[in-house]
Amino acid sequence: MPNSTTEDKNAKTLILYTEADTQRLAAQLAALPLTGSVWLAGDLGQVKRL
């Protein structure tokens, strides 16, 4: 079993910039026939645009 996401071939990195991005991801995840876990992590509300 991999000990980090960098070793996991199924790991995906997404960058969500807006609430609309988050809503689209939620809708896509809800439509999937998932049988395992989905882990989301991040700094919600902490993005600063330059």
Backbone as XML, in Angstrom:
<?xml version="1.0"?>
<chain id="A" units="angstrom">
  <residue number="1" name="MET">
    <atom name="N" x="0.855" y="-1.188" z="0.000"/>
    <atom name="CA" x="0.000" y="0.000" z="0.000"/>
    <atom name="C" x="0.893" y="1.240" z="0.000"/>
  </residue>
  <residue number="2" name="PRO">
    <atom name="N" x="0.587" y="2.219" z="-0.857"/>
    <atom name="CA" x="1.415" y="3.425" z="-0.909"/>
    <atom name="C" x="1.305" y="4.220" z="0.391"/>
  </residue>
  <residue number="3" name="ASN">
    <atom name="N" x="2.383" y="4.879" z="0.764"/>
    <atom name="CA" x="2.356" y="5.660" z="1.996"/>
    <atom name="C" x="2.213" y="7.155" z="1.753"/>
  </residue>
  <residue number="4" name="SER">
    <atom name="N" x="2.080" y="7.554" z="0.504"/>
    <atom name="CA" x="1.817" y="8.955" z="0.207"/>
    <atom name="C" x="1.082" y="9.050" z="-1.124"/>
  </residue>
  <residue number="5" name="THR">
    <atom name="N" x="0.404" y="10.168" z="-1.332"/>
    <atom name="CA" x="-0.370" y="10.328" z="-2.561"/>
    <atom name="C" x="0.521" y="10.392" z="-3.786"/>
  </residue>
  <residue number="6" name="THR">
    <atom name="N" x="1.781" y="10.754" z="-3.621"/>
    <atom name="CA" x="2.671" y="10.813" z="-4.777"/>
    <atom name="C" x="2.974" y="9.427" z="-5.324"/>
  </residue>
  <residue number="7" name="GLU">
    <atom name="N" x="2.771" y="8.402" z="-4.507"/>
    <atom name="CA" x="3.004" y="7.033" z="-4.940"/>
    <atom name="C" x="1.730" y="6.366" z="-5.441"/>
  </residue>
  <residue number="8" name="ASP">
    <atom name="N" x="0.604" y="7.006" z="-5.278"/>
    <atom name="CA" x="-0.681" y="6.430" z="-5.644"/>
    <atom name="C" x="-1.028" y="6.819" z="-7.074"/>
  </residue>
  <residue number="9" name="LYS">
    <atom name="N" x="-1.137" y="5.835" z="-7.951"/>
    <atom name="CA" x="-1.442" y="6.113" z="-9.361"/>
    <atom name="C" x="-2.834" y="6.697" z="-9.552"/>
  </residue>
  <residue number="10" name="ASN">
    <atom name="N" x="-3.726" y="6.535" z="-8.560"/>
    <atom name="CA" x="-5.085" y="7.041" z="-8.674"/>
    <atom name="C" x="-5.257" y="8.436" z="-8.081"/>
  </residue>
  <residue number="11" name="ALA">
    <atom name="N" x="-4.211" y="8.989" z="-7.506"/>
    <atom name="CA" x="-4.302" y="10.314" z="-6.891"/>
    <atom name="C" x="-4.437" y="11.377" z="-7.975"/>
  </residue>
  <residue number="12" name="LYS">
    <atom name="N" x="-5.292" y="12.356" z="-7.726"/>
    <atom name="CA" x="-5.509" y="13.461" z="-8.655"/>
    <atom name="C" x="-5.370" y="14.771" z="-7.888"/>
  </residue>
  <residue number="13" name="THR">
    <atom name="N" x="-4.808" y="15.763" z="-8.544"/>
    <atom name="CA" x="-4.709" y="17.093" z="-7.963"/>
    <atom name="C" x="-5.587" y="18.037" z="-8.761"/>
  </residue>
  <residue number="14" name="LEU">
    <atom name="N" x="-6.471" y="18.727" z="-8.066"/>
    <atom name="CA" x="-7.356" y="19.709" z="-8.691"/>
    <atom name="C" x="-7.175" y="21.034" z="-7.983"/>
  </residue>
  <residue number="15" name="ILE">
    <atom name="N" x="-7.275" y="22.112" z="-8.734"/>
    <atom name="CA" x="-7.242" y="23.437" z="-8.137"/>
    <atom name="C" x="-8.592" y="24.083" z="-8.405"/>
  </residue>
  <residue number="16" name="LEU">
    <atom name="N" x="-9.287" y="24.409" z="-7.333"/>
    <atom name="CA" x="-10.602" y="25.035" z="-7.435"/>
    <atom name="C" x="-10.458" y="26.506" z="-7.061"/>
  </residue>
  <residue number="17" name="TYR">
    <atom name="N" x="-10.863" y="27.373" z="-7.957"/>
    <atom name="CA" x="-10.681" y="28.802" z="-7.737"/>
    <atom name="C" x="-11.942" y="29.511" z="-7.253"/>
  </residue>
  <residue number="18" name="THR">
    <atom name="N" x="-13.096" y="28.972" z="-7.578"/>
    <atom name="CA" x="-14.344" y="29.662" z="-7.241"/>
    <atom name="C" x="-15.328" y="28.700" z="-6.603"/>
  </residue>
  <residue number="19" name="GLU">
    <atom name="N" x="-16.363" y="29.255" z="-6.023"/>
    <atom name="CA" x="-17.445" y="28.437" z="-5.472"/>
    <atom name="C" x="-18.100" y="27.618" z="-6.577"/>
  </residue>
  <residue number="20" name="ALA">
    <atom name="N" x="-18.176" y="28.185" z="-7.771"/>
    <atom name="CA" x="-18.756" y="27.455" z="-8.909"/>
    <atom name="C" x="-17.922" y="26.218" z="-9.235"/>
  </residue>
  <residue number="21" name="ASP">
    <atom name="N" x="-16.594" y="26.333" z="-9.162"/>
    <atom name="CA" x="-15.722" y="25.171" z="-9.374"/>
    <atom name="C" x="-16.042" y="24.086" z="-8.348"/>
  </residue>
  <residue number="22" name="THR">
    <atom name="N" x="-16.197" y="24.489" z="-7.092"/>
    <atom name="CA" x="-16.493" y="23.550" z="-6.020"/>
    <atom name="C" x="-17.840" y="22.875" z="-6.246"/>
  </residue>
  <residue number="23" name="GLN">
    <atom name="N" x="-18.836" y="23.636" z="-6.667"/>
    <atom name="CA" x="-20.165" y="23.080" z="-6.923"/>
    <atom name="C" x="-20.139" y="22.082" z="-8.074"/>
  </residue>
  <residue number="24" name="ARG">
    <atom name="N" x="-19.382" y="22.390" z="-9.123"/>
    <atom name="CA" x="-19.262" y="21.448" z="-10.252"/>
    <atom name="C" x="-18.600" y="20.149" z="-9.818"/>
  </residue>
  <residue number="25" name="LEU">
    <atom name="N" x="-17.546" y="20.255" z="-9.027"/>
    <atom name="CA" x="-16.879" y="19.053" z="-8.529"/>
    <atom name="C" x="-17.832" y="18.235" z="-7.670"/>
  </residue>
  <residue number="26" name="ALA">
    <atom name="N" x="-18.563" y="18.881" z="-6.792"/>
    <atom name="CA" x="-19.517" y="18.172" z="-5.939"/>
    <atom name="C" x="-20.564" y="17.441" z="-6.767"/>
  </residue>
  <residue number="27" name="ALA">
    <atom name="N" x="-21.067" y="18.077" z="-7.807"/>
    <atom name="CA" x="-22.068" y="17.441" z="-8.674"/>
    <atom name="C" x="-21.472" y="16.240" z="-9.403"/>
  </residue>
  <residue number="28" name="GLN">
    <atom name="N" x="-20.243" y="16.366" z="-9.877"/>
    <atom name="CA" x="-19.587" y="15.257" z="-10.575"/>
    <atom name="C" x="-19.332" y="14.089" z="-9.628"/>
  </residue>
  <residue number="29" name="LEU">
    <atom name="N" x="-18.887" y="14.382" z="-8.414"/>
    <atom name="CA" x="-18.647" y="13.312" z="-7.440"/>
    <atom name="C" x="-19.950" y="12.618" z="-7.053"/>
  </residue>
  <residue number="30" name="ALA">
    <atom name="N" x="-21.015" y="13.398" z="-6.900"/>
    <atom name="CA" x="-22.310" y="12.824" z="-6.517"/>
    <atom name="C" x="-22.853" y="11.895" z="-7.591"/>
  </residue>
  <residue number="31" name="ALA">
    <atom name="N" x="-22.488" y="12.137" z="-8.840"/>
    <atom name="CA" x="-22.997" y="11.321" z="-9.948"/>
    <atom name="C" x="-22.201" y="10.024" z="-10.151"/>
  </residue>
  <residue number="32" name="LEU">
    <atom name="N" x="-21.057" y="9.902" z="-9.508"/>
    <atom name="CA" x="-20.222" y="8.717" z="-9.693"/>
    <atom name="C" x="-20.689" y="7.547" z="-8.830"/>
  </residue>
  <residue number="33" name="PRO">
    <atom name="N" x="-20.539" y="6.328" z="-9.333"/>
    <atom name="CA" x="-20.879" y="5.146" z="-8.531"/>
    <atom name="C" x="-19.691" y="4.760" z="-7.633"/>
  </residue>
  <residue number="34" name="LEU">
    <atom name="N" x="-19.371" y="5.605" z="-6.687"/>
    <atom name="CA" x="-18.198" y="5.395" z="-5.841"/>
    <atom name="C" x="-18.424" y="4.264" z="-4.849"/>
  </residue>
  <residue number="35" name="THR">
    <atom name="N" x="-17.389" y="3.461" z="-4.669"/>
    <atom name="CA" x="-17.456" y="2.396" z="-3.673"/>
    <atom name="C" x="-16.356" y="2.556" z="-2.626"/>
  </residue>
  <residue number="36" name="GLY">
    <atom name="N" x="-15.495" y="3.531" z="-2.801"/>
    <atom name="CA" x="-14.405" y="3.770" z="-1.868"/>
    <atom name="C" x="-14.534" y="5.138" z="-1.239"/>
  </residue>
  <residue number="37" name="SER">
    <atom name="N" x="-13.416" y="5.689" z="-0.873"/>
    <atom name="CA" x="-13.384" y="6.989" z="-0.209"/>
    <atom name="C" x="-12.878" y="8.067" z="-1.153"/>
  </residue>
  <residue number="38" name="VAL">
    <atom name="N" x="-13.373" y="9.263" z="-0.948"/>
    <atom name="CA" x="-12.869" y="10.448" z="-1.636"/>
    <atom name="C" x="-12.423" y="11.401" z="-0.546"/>
  </residue>
  <residue number="39" name="TRP">
    <atom name="N" x="-11.157" y="11.770" z="-0.584"/>
    <atom name="CA" x="-10.599" y="12.678" z="0.423"/>
    <atom name="C" x="-10.321" y="14.025" z="-0.232"/>
  </residue>
  <residue number="40" name="LEU">
    <atom name="N" x="-10.832" y="15.068" z="0.379"/>
    <atom name="CA" x="-10.594" y="16.422" z="-0.106"/>
    <atom name="C" x="-9.882" y="17.197" z="0.987"/>
  </residue>
  <residue number="41" name="ALA">
    <atom name="N" x="-8.882" y="17.951" z="0.622"/>
    <atom name="CA" x="-8.144" y="18.755" z="1.593"/>
    <atom name="C" x="-7.771" y="20.076" z="0.960"/>
  </residue>
  <residue number="42" name="GLY">
    <atom name="N" x="-7.687" y="21.091" z="1.762"/>
    <atom name="CA" x="-7.265" y="22.373" z="1.229"/>
    <atom name="C" x="-7.526" y="23.503" z="2.188"/>
  </residue>
  <residue number="43" name="ASP">
    <atom name="N" x="-7.228" y="24.688" z="1.725"/>
    <atom name="CA" x="-7.429" y="25.899" z="2.503"/>
    <atom name="C" x="-8.617" y="26.647" z="1.920"/>
  </residue>
  <residue number="44" name="LEU">
    <atom name="N" x="-9.801" y="26.231" z="2.279"/>
    <atom name="CA" x="-11.001" y="26.867" z="1.746"/>
    <atom name="C" x="-11.052" y="28.319" z="2.161"/>
  </residue>
  <residue number="45" name="GLY">
    <atom name="N" x="-11.266" y="29.168" z="1.191"/>
    <atom name="CA" x="-11.369" y="30.590" z="1.466"/>
    <atom name="C" x="-10.031" y="31.291" z="1.656"/>
  </residue>
  <residue number="46" name="GLN">
    <atom name="N" x="-8.933" y="30.609" z="1.449"/>
    <atom name="CA" x="-7.632" y="31.188" z="1.697"/>
    <atom name="C" x="-6.910" y="31.620" z="0.426"/>
  </residue>
  <residue number="47" name="VAL">
    <atom name="N" x="-7.533" y="31.416" z="-0.746"/>
    <atom name="CA" x="-6.869" y="31.755" z="-2.005"/>
    <atom name="C" x="-6.855" y="33.271" z="-2.179"/>
  </residue>
  <residue number="48" name="LYS">
    <atom name="N" x="-5.687" y="33.796" z="-2.486"/>
    <atom name="CA" x="-5.563" y="35.223" z="-2.768"/>
    <atom name="C" x="-5.111" y="35.379" z="-4.202"/>
  </residue>
  <residue number="49" name="ARG">
    <atom name="N" x="-5.846" y="36.138" z="-4.958"/>
    <atom name="CA" x="-5.478" y="36.393" z="-6.353"/>
    <atom name="C" x="-4.525" y="37.580" z="-6.411"/>
  </residue>
  <residue number="50" name="LEU">
    <atom name="N" x="-3.503" y="37.433" z="-7.226"/>
    <atom name="CA" x="-2.535" y="38.516" z="-7.372"/>
    <atom name="C" x="-2.886" y="39.393" z="-8.554"/>
  </residue>
</chain>
